Amino acid sequence: MGEVVNLRTVKKQAARKAARSVADVNAAKHGRTKAERELEKARAEKAARELDGHRRETE
């Protein structure tokens, strides 16, 4: 005789697997690596510092 299987659990596992594959595709399409995010953040901070350095002081 075969093994007893809980169909609800099998359905949930299949749904998780499908969702995970969709998420992987979206992450590859739209996601950025940690290094890319940090590089963009560093560039933005540098640009802000340079812009602040060019401001005139008014009283």
N, C-alpha and C positions, 0 to 999 in steps of 0.2 A: 504494500500500500504506500501511497505517496505521503509527503509531509503535509501537515495541516497549515494552511496559509490564511492569514487574516487579510481579506481583500481590501478593507479600508486602508490598512497600512501600506499595502502594495500600491494602491492608487495615490496615496500621499507621497510615497517615494518617487513614483513616476512624475508627479507634478513638480516635486522639488528638482528633479533631474532636468526637466524641461525648462524650468525657470532659471536654473543655473546656467544652462547652455545659452539662453537668450541674454542673460547678464554678461556672460563672457564675451559674446559677440559685441554687445554695446560697449563694454569696457575697452575692447580692442579698437573699436571705431572712434569713441569719444574720449576715452580716458587718457590721462597723462601720468607719466611716472613721477615718483617723488622728486627725482633730480630736476625734472622739467618744471615742476611747481616751485621748487626752491629757487631755481635760476630766475624764473619770472618774478618772484617776490623780491629777490635781491636787485634785479634791474629796476623794478618800480621804486624801491626804497632809495636807490642811488639817484634816480631821476628826481624824486621828491627832494632829496638833500640838495642837489644842484639847483633846483628851482628856488628853494628857500635861500640859497646862498646868493642869488641874484636879486633878491628883493631889496627895495629901498626902505629905509626906516623913515617914517613920517611921524611928526609930532603934532 
